[in-house]
Amino acid sequence: MKKLKSLSLLVSLLLLSVTTFAQDCSEGPGLPGIDPDAVNNGCPLDTWVVALVVIAGAFFTYNLYKKQKMQQAI
């Protein structure tokens, strides 16, 4: 049951990222409308991606270390 919950959480997070990165096809390079590269939308997501990856890696490592230490104590 725990694996099912973990798998469903992973799938939902992956689907969330897919919908987050989806873009509207009506405007863009080579298409009529405003070029998205020419407009500053003020979204700082690109600048914080590296920091989020480092934080997630540290959190993951800490949890694995804590779990391993708990199993050795048993």
C-alpha positions as CSV (number, residue, x, y, z in Angstrom):
1,M,0.0,0.0,0.0
2,K,2.9,2.4,0.8
3,K,4.4,1.8,-2.6
4,L,1.1,2.6,-4.3
5,K,0.9,5.9,-2.4
6,S,4.5,6.7,-3.3
7,L,3.9,5.8,-7.0
8,S,0.7,7.9,-7.1
9,L,2.5,10.9,-5.6
10,L,5.3,10.6,-8.1
11,V,2.8,10.3,-11.0
12,S,0.9,13.3,-9.8
13,L,4.0,15.4,-9.5
14,L,5.1,14.4,-13.0
15,L,1.7,15.3,-14.4
16,L,1.9,18.6,-12.5
17,S,5.2,19.5,-14.2
18,V,3.8,18.5,-17.6
19,T,0.9,20.9,-17.2
20,T,3.1,23.6,-15.8
21,F,5.5,23.6,-18.8
22,A,2.7,23.4,-21.4
23,Q,2.6,26.4,-23.6
24,D,-0.1,28.0,-25.8
25,C,0.6,27.3,-29.5
26,S,-1.3,30.4,-30.7
27,E,1.7,32.7,-30.2
28,G,5.4,32.1,-30.5
29,P,8.4,32.2,-32.9
30,G,7.2,31.8,-36.4
31,L,3.5,32.1,-35.5
32,P,1.3,35.2,-35.6
33,G,1.1,37.2,-32.4
34,I,3.5,38.5,-29.8
35,D,6.9,36.8,-29.6
36,P,7.2,35.4,-26.1
37,D,10.9,36.0,-26.1
38,A,10.4,39.7,-26.7
39,V,8.1,40.1,-23.7
40,N,9.4,40.1,-20.1
41,N,6.8,38.2,-18.1
42,G,8.7,38.6,-14.8
43,C,8.6,34.9,-13.9
44,P,11.7,34.0,-11.9
45,L,11.3,30.2,-12.2
46,D,14.3,29.8,-14.5
47,T,16.7,31.4,-12.0
48,W,15.6,29.3,-9.0
49,V,15.7,25.8,-10.7
50,V,19.2,25.1,-9.7
51,A,18.5,26.1,-6.1
52,L,15.4,23.9,-6.0
53,V,17.4,20.9,-7.3
54,V,20.1,21.4,-4.7
55,I,17.5,21.7,-1.9
56,A,15.6,18.6,-3.1
57,G,18.9,16.7,-3.3
58,A,19.9,17.7,0.3
59,F,16.4,16.8,1.6
60,F,16.5,13.4,-0.2
61,T,20.0,12.6,1.1
62,Y,19.1,13.6,4.7
63,N,16.0,11.4,4.6
64,L,17.9,8.4,3.2
65,Y,20.6,8.9,5.9
66,K,18.0,9.1,8.6
67,K,16.3,6.0,7.4
68,Q,19.5,4.0,7.1
69,K,20.5,5.1,10.6
70,M,17.1,4.0,12.0
71,Q,17.4,0.6,10.3
72,Q,20.9,0.0,11.8
73,A,19.6,0.7,15.3
74,I,16.9,-2.0,15.0
